[in-house]
């Protein structure tokens, strides 16, 4: 029986009752499916974490024993060459495992990619373990997000879900992966919603939270309840120190933009290598990792050794922190730019801590701050650089809250995150993962012109929801409200000038112009057309 398009008077209650039951059933299924994804994704990422920890311990044991012995050091370079060949073979077998994995999950959720989960999970797992054993400066969080997302896809295929719901379960899996990697469930939820799905609705948040919490619980049972990064926040900073907090926020924004521009430039340089791929590109970071293992081993892997320096009772020297920041950034950029299947989030956290530590020592030297607040500025630097690079300030605030376990940091962390976000945005530098997404799926602008506008106008915008009526439609086929003209389509950080042949995609931001008197009606109608499937189900329940 077709659904009514208007609200009935009092009689047809049966239809509404059936609709409510269907809506409740859908929302309940989101809960248990999200929990199931959290169990599967959390299990995969837990095993991944254990494998990486074992590989790193083995690496440091072998390189520590080989240091100073020319023969053993030569043997280690032979081992690296073998690991390089295995990883190259895996990348040729499954190219979608290249890089961190977060842009691939973005593309999956936006329905721009349909990756083979059965090949990605074992390939990414093996590649990440070999990279940790080789000592490349890469993190576990990006690969964990991809492993979690593909676990969500595996659950969807096992349950026989359609593509729209599968993309939702991929989002749940990404949250489970991030939660398990950082041991921070709220960070996993907000990172997934703010960076990957880019939509907030009650049913979506509930399912993603279920997935993240179940994943975190599973990790806690296996590896313990201690966070991956344990930061301190002693107490509220004195008011005079907020001058340094503001300066730190501005600096983190500028450094975040420089971080991204440098990473993109190194990727472009690697792009000049067109022959014997991927061996020719990966040989550079593998050779450098072999040198670092015996020259400066503290820079190897994600950065746990540097964190131990930052949180030790003895405050490090300013020159050491500056050298570690420069060395860690260059090593990470060379490793990541090559397309090696590893992430940058953990190195980014480490570099943020170094930036905060440098500011604290400078403030102490200038008499602006006290030496005792060094741990506070380390935590603030983590939030600031994360916000400046990823452009996810809410996630940055929540992440520091979970890593410190203190609400005392809320005001200063919020100031640093917001200032870093605004400063980085003003530099007109692409957000890190949006730039990588553009490189993965390709975005190009169509030429067109806007004319025929007269009278007093207003600008407004809406976002196309996943599974909404507008997703996949050509601009010329959209039943635009009277007087509405579409000006721009922002897709993955790129502004497109639309034509009638432009096809709208999930998460597109539509900037439109309409007469002032009709802006409310236009916003309402376009909002309904842009509602995702999850939002429609939730609305029918309400």
N, C-alpha and C positions, 0 to 999 in steps of 0.2 A: 504494500500500500504506500503510495507516494507521500512524502512528508509535506505538511502544510507550510506555505511560505509566510503565513501571518499567524499571530497568536489567536487561538480560538476563544470563544466566549466562556462558558463553563463546561460545555458538554463533552468534547472529545478528550476525556481524561485518560482513556486507555492508551491512546497514541503517545501522550506525554509520559505516561508511566513506563511504557516500553522504551521510549527514548532515554529516560533517566536510567533504567536498568542497563541498557546498552552502554551508556556513558560510564556508569559505575563499574561495569565489568571491564571496560577498557582501562580505566584508571587503576583498578586492582591488578590487572594484568601488567600494567607498567611497573607496579611495585615489585611483583615477584619476578618478572623478567629482568628488571634492573638488578635485583638481588642475585639472580642466577648469573648474570653477566659479571657482577662483582666477584662472585665466587670463582668463576672460570678465569676471568682476566687477572684477578688478584693472585690466583694460584700460579698462572704463567709468569707474572712479573716477580712473584716471590722466588720462584726457581731461578729466574733471570738474575735477581739480586744476589742470590747465593752463589751462582756461577761466577758472576763478576768479582765478588769478594774473594772467592777462592783463587781466581785467575790473578788478581792483583797481589795476593799474598805470595803466590808462586813466583810471580814476576820479581818482586822485591827480594825474595830469597835467592833466586838464581842470579840476578844481576849483582846483588850484594856479595855473593860468593865469588863471582867472576871478576869483580872490579880489581884492577891491578895486574891481572893475568892475561897477557896478550892472546894466548891460545884460546882460553875460555871466552874472552871477549869476541874473538873471531867466530867461534862456534855460535855465540848468541846472535850475531848478525846473520848467520846461516839459518837459524831458527826463525828470525824475522822474515827472511826471504821466503821461507816455506809458508808462514802465516799469510804473507802478502799474496802468494799464489792461490791459496785456498779462498781467501776473501774475494779476490778478483773472480774466481770461478763461481762463487755464490752470487756475486753481483750480476754476472752475465746470465746466470740461471734465473734470477729474479731482480730486475733493475729497480723495482719500486721500493727496495730496501735501502737505496742510497740516501745519504743524508740523515737528518734527525728522525724523520718519520712523521713529525707533526703536520707539515704541509700536505702529506699524503692523506692523513686523517681529515684535514680541512676539506680537501677535494672530494673525499668519500662522502662526507656529510652534505656537501653542496651538490652531490650527484654529478660531479665532473670526473669521477674516477670509479672504476669497479675492479678493485684489486683482488688477486687470488689469495685469500687468507691462508689456505692450506700450504702455500709455498712461502708466504711472508713470515709466518710465525717461526718455523724451524730455521729459515735463512737468517732472519734478524737475530735470533737467539744465538746462533753459532757465530755470526759476524761480531756481535757485541762482546761475546766472551773472548774471541781471538784478539779483538782490539784492546781490551783491558789487559790481556796477557802480554800484548806487544808494547803497552805503555803510552799509546797515543793520548793526547790531551782532549778527551771527549767525555761527555756525560751520559748517564743512564736514563735521564728523565724523558727525552724525546723518543728513544727506542721503546721505553716502557709505555708511553702513550700510544705508539703504533701497535705494540703487542696487545695492549688492552683493547684498542679499537678493533683489531682483527679478531680478537676473542669474542667481542660483541657481535661481529659479523658471523662468526662460526655458530654462535648460539642462535642467531636469527635464522640461519640456513637450517639448523637442526630442528627448529620449531616451525619451519615452513612459513615464515613471515614474509610479507610483501616488501617491496623496495623502500617505501616510505617509512615503515616501522623499522626496517633494517637500519636505516640511517640514524634513527633515534637510538637504537641499541649500540651502534658504533660510538655515538656520543657517550653513552653510559660506560662503555668499555674504555674510552679514553680517560674518563674521570677515574675509573678503577685503576688504570695504569699509573696516572699521575699520583693518586693517593698512595698506592703501594710504593712508588719510587721515593717519594718524599716523606712517607709516613705521616701525611697531613691531609685528612679527608676533605676539610673545607677548602683548602687550596686546590685540591683536585676538582671539586665541584665548580668553584668560581673560575678557574683557569679554563675549564671546558666550556662553560657558558659564555665567558667574556671573550675568549680567544677563538674557540672552535665553532660552537653552535651560533653564538651571537644573538640568542633569543632567550627571553625569560618568560616562563609561564609556569603556573603551579604544578600541573602534571609532569612537565619536563623536569622541573627542579626536584620533585619528589623521587622520580625514577633515578635521576643521576645521583642524588644523595644516597639512595638505597645501595646503588652500585659502589659508590666510594666508601661508605661505611662498612659494608660487608668485606670489601677488599682490604681496608685498613685493619679490620678485626682479624682477618686471616693472616696478614703479615705479622701482626702483634703476637699471634700464637706461635709463629715459627721463628722470627728473628728478635722478638722482644719489643717492649713498648718505647724504648728510647728513640727520639727522632734522628733522622739521618744527619741533620745539622743541628747541633745544640747551641743556641745563642743565648746571651744574657742581656737583660735590661735591668739595671740596678734600681733606679727610681726615676721620678720625673726630673727632667733637666731644669736647672735654674733658668730664669727668664733671659738672662744675658746670653746664655748659650744658644738661644733660638736665632740669634744673628748667624751663628755658624750653621745651624740647621737649615736656614734659608739658603745660605751660600752652598751648602752641600746639595740641596735640591736642584739649584741652578746648575751646579757643576755636573751632577749625575745626568741631567738632561743633555748637556753638551757632550759629555763623555758617551752617553748612550747613542747619540747621533754619530759620533766619530767611530764608535764600535761598529755600528751597522754599515757605515760607508766603507770602512776598512775591510769588513767581511765581504761585502759585495764586490769591492775592487779585487780582492784576492781570488774570489770565484771567477771573475772576468779573466784574470790572468791565467788561471787554470783552463779556462775555456779556449785559450789559444792552442792548447795541446790537443790535437785532433787524431793522433795516430797511436796505435797500440794501447787502446783504452780497455779497462780502467787502470792497467798496470802502470802506465807512464805517469799518471797523476798521483796514484797512491804511493809510488816508490819514494816520492819526496818526503812525506810525513813519516813513513816507516824508517827511512834512513836517519831522519832527524831524531826520531824516538830512540833509535839505537845509540846515537850520540848522547842524548839527554840522560839515558839510563846510567851513564858512567861519569858525565860531566856535571849535571844538575838534576839529580833524580827527584827532587821535591816537586818539579814541574810535571812529572808523569801523571797519567790518568786524569781523573776528574778534578782532584785538588784536595783530597783529604789531608795530605801532609801539610799543605798551606794552612788549612783550617786549624790544625793542631797548633801551629805557630800563633795564629790569631787569638785563640782562646786559652793559651798557656798563661800561667800566673805572671811570667816575666814578659813585660811589654817589649816587642821587637823594636829595632832601630828604624828610623824613618827611611834611610837609604835602602835597607833590606826590603821594606814594603814596596817602595817605588820600583826596585829591580824585579821583585816577584810579579808586580802588576804588569810591567812591560813584557817580561818573559812569558808569563801565562797567556797574555793576550796574543802575542805573536805565535806562540806554539799552537794555541787553540785555533787561531785563524788559518794557519797553514794546514792543520789537520782537517778542520771542517770544510774549508774551501775546496779540498780535493774531492769531495763527495764521499768520504769515508762514512760508513753507516753508523754514526754516533751522533749524540746531541751536544748542545752547548749550554743547557740550563744550569747544570751543576757548576761548570767552570764560570758561568755568569754570576752565580751566587758567590763563589769564591772571590772573583774580581770585585764584586760589589763590597764585600767585606774588607778587601784591601783598600778600596777607595775611602770607605768610612774610617778605617784605621789611620790612613794618611792624614785625613782632615782632623782627626782627633789630636794627633801628634803636632800638627801645625797650629791648632788652636791652643794647645798647651804651651807651645814655644812662644806664642804671641801673648800669652796671659789671658786669653779669652775663655778658655775652658780648663777644667781640672783633669788631672791624669786619671782619676778614678772613673771617669765617664767613657773611657776607651771602649769597653764592651758595648755601650749604648750606640756609639757612632758606627761600630762595625755592623750592628743590626740595621741601623738607618741606611748605611751604604748599600746593603743587600736590597732593601726595598727600592731605593732610589735608582740604582742602575737597572734593576729588573723592569721598573716602570718606564725608564727612558729607552730601553732597548725593545721590549715586547709591547709597550703601550697598553698595559693592563694594570692600571693603578689600584683597582679594588683588589685584585688577586695579590698584588705586592703587599698591601696592608694586611690582608688576612694571613698570608704566608709568614710574615714576620711575627704576627700574633701567635701562630701555631708553633713556630720555631723557638720563640722565647717563652711562651706560656704566660705572658704578662700583658694586661690591658693598659698598663702605665705608658706603653709606647704609642698608644693610639693617636694622640694629637701630633706628636713629632713625626711619626711615620707617615701619617696622612699628609702633612705639610710637604715632606720630602717627596712623596710619591706624586702628588698633584703638580708640584713645581717641576719635577723631572719630566712628567708627561707633557706639560704645556711647553716647556723649553725645547724638548726634543721635537715636538710637533711643529714648532715655529721654524725650525731649521729646514723644513720641507724634505726631511729624510724619511724614506719609507720605513714603516714598522717592520721588524725583522721577519716575522713569519708571513706577513702579507706579501712582502717582496718575494720570499721563497715560493709562496703559492702561485704568484703571477708567473714565475719562471717555470713552475711545474705544469700548469694548465694552459698558460698563454692567454693574455687578454689584450685585445687591440680595439682601438676606437673607430667608430664609423663616422663619416662626415655627414653633417646635415646642418640646416639652419633653422632658426626659430624666428617666425615673423607673425605679423597680424595681431600683436598684443597692444591693447590700448586701455585707457582708464586706469584706476587705482588698483594695484595688484599686491598680492601677498605671496611670499615664498613659504613652502612647507615641505616636509619629507616623510616618507614611510619606508619600511623595510619589508622586502618580500620574504614571507615565511616559507620554511621547508614544507612542501606538500600543499601549498596554498593554491588558490585558483589562478593566480598570475604566474606561478612558476612554469617555465617552459613556453609561455605565450609570446608571440611576436608583438611588438609595440603597436603595430597597426591593427591587431585583432583585439586589443584590450578595449572594453567598453568604458572609456574614460568618462567621468562625470562632466557635465556641461561646463565649458569654460576652462577646463584644465589643460595645460600644456606641459609636457614632460621636457625638462631642461637638461638634466644630467642623470646618468646612472653611475654610481660609485660601486665598483666591483673589486674586491680585494685590494683596496687602497688606490685603484686606478680610476680616474674620472673619464667616462665614455660619453661622447655626444651621440645620443641615440637617433636612429632612423627607424622607419617603419619595419625594416628587416631585422632590427636588433631583438634577440631573444632574451627574455628576462630569466634570471637564475635565482635560486634561493640565496638569501642574505644580500641581494642587491639593495642598495640604498637609493631610492628614487627621489630626486629633487624636482618639484613641480611648482608651477606658478598658476595662480587663479585669482579671480576678482575678489576683493576684500570681503564683499558681502556673501560670497559663496564658499569661503575657505572652510568653515565648519562642516558644511554638507559634504564637500569634497574629501576632507580628512576622514569623515565617518565612512563614506562609501569605499574609499581606497583601503582604509583599515580593515574593513570586512573582507575585501578581495585578497588582502595580503595575509590574512590569518592562516597560520599553519594548521595542519590536521589536529595536532595535539591541543592547540588553543580552541579549535572548534568543538572538540569533544568536551573540553573543560567548560566551555560556555554553555553547551547543551545541558550539562549536569547542574550548573548554577541556575 
